[in-house]
Amino acid sequence: MKNFITISLLLFISCISSSFTAQEKFKLKTGFYYLAEKESDGELIKDADTKDIFAVGREAVLTSDDFSSVKIVSKDFKPNSLKGIEVKLTKKGRTKWFDIKKRISQSGESILFICQDKVYLEKSISGKIEFKESEILILLDPKHQQTIYDILKSEISNSH
């Protein structure tokens, strides 16, 4: 009986420790980042679809903590409609997004959308900047949409 308890306890500890090591650790949190000015100032992150590598600033400018909800939407752009991921911003997120858009529309910079240490989108902004925007439409390659949606949904529900 004593051996059975010892073996059961060892199996239980083994299962618990393997479940902790099975979770991947990523350098960067899911969200938007500026490009780093120099490679040495950032993390080198690979594009999800190409061999391109970006030097990404280590500090996120907008993360899933700044999103209140996420959904997959279809937008009618002439001549075709496009599916994308729409994230609704928190009040704090709207303020950050306004500041980001203002900065990159004036500087010509781009921001990158990063998820699980891969670049999925490079975005630049031009035109009129309005504070009232409460959503961001993220247009991704359709093969990535469901995966990114699931990750964002999980991260949003875990942060609120």
N, C-alpha and C positions, 0 to 999 in steps of 0.2 A: 504494500500500500504506500509506503514511504517513497519507493522508487517511482511509482505511478504519479504521485504528487510532484516529485522533483522533475520528472520528464515533462509533465503537463505545464509546469511553471516555466521550464526552459523553452518549450515550444511557444508559449504565450509571449515571452520576452522576445524571442526570435521574430515572431510575426509583427510585433509592435515596432521593433527597430527597423525591420525591412520596409514597413509602410512609411516611416519617416525618411528613409534614404531614397525611396522611390519618387518622392516629389522633387521636381526640378527646381533649381534656384536660378533666377535670372538676374543679370546685372542691372537692368533697367525696368522700372514699373511701366505697365501699359499706359500709354498716353502720348502727348505731343511734346517734342523736343526741338530746340534750335540746333543747327549745325554748329559744331565747334570751330573756332577760328583756326586752330592748328590740331593736327592729329594727336599730339601729346596732351592737349587740353580736354580730350574727349574719350569716349569708348568707341572702339571700332565695331560697327554693327553691319551685318550683311543684309542686302536686299533679299526679300522673300522669293523673288522670281529670277533675279539675274545674279551675276557674279560681282556686281558693284558693292563696294564697301564704303560706308559713310563714317566720318568722325562726328559722333553725336555728343552734344553737351551732356554732362553727367546729371544735371538738374532738370527734372521734368518741369515744363511750364504749365501743363494741364494734364491731369491724370483721371483715372476712373473715380477717384474721390470727388472730383468736380462734376461728375455726371449723376443725374438723379434717375434716369431710366434710359433704356435702349430699345430700339425696334428696327426691324427690316422694313423698308418702305420702297414704294415704286413711284418714281417721279416722271411726269410726262415732259420730256424734252423733245422738241420737234427735230427730226422726224421719228425718233424712237423713244421709248420709255426706258429708264434705267433703274435698276434696283441698287439700293445702298443701305448703309447702316446709319440711322439717325440717333444721335445721343442728345438727350435733353440735359441742359446745364443747370446746376444749382445756382443760387444767387451769387455765391463766391466765384463759381465757374464762369458766369456771364461777365463779371468784372475782369477776370483774368483773360477771357477770350477777346474782349474789347481791347485790352492793352496789347495783346499779342497781335491782333489784326492791325492796330494802329502802328505798332513798331514795324511789322514786315511790309505794310503798304508804303511806309516812308523809306525804309532801307532797301527794299527789294530782296530781302532775305527769304528763305523758305523755312518751313517747319516740317518735321517728319513725324508720322504716326508710327509708333513702335509697339509691338506686342510680342512677348516671348523672345526678346532680343533679336527681332527681325524688323526691317523697315518694310512697311506695307504701302506707304503713301508719302509722297513729297508734295507739299502744298504751298503755293504762293497766293497772295491776296492782292487784289487791286480794286479800285472803285470806291464807292461810298462806304464809310464805316459807321455803323449804327450800334448804339449800346443795347437796344431792345432785343437783339437776337438771342433766342434762348435755346436754339438747337444747332448742331453741327451735322451736316450730311457728309459721311465718309464714303466715298465711292472707291470700292476695291474691286480687284479681279473677282468675278463671281465664284471662282473655286475656293476663295478664302473667306467669303462672307459669312457662312454659317459658323465656321470655327471661331472667327473673331467675335461674332455676335454672342456665341455661347460663353466665351472667355469674359467679354465685357459684362454680360448679364450676371455671371457668377461674381466678378469683382465688385460690381455695383451693389449687389445684395449683401456681400460680405462687409462692405465699407459703411453701410447705413444701418 
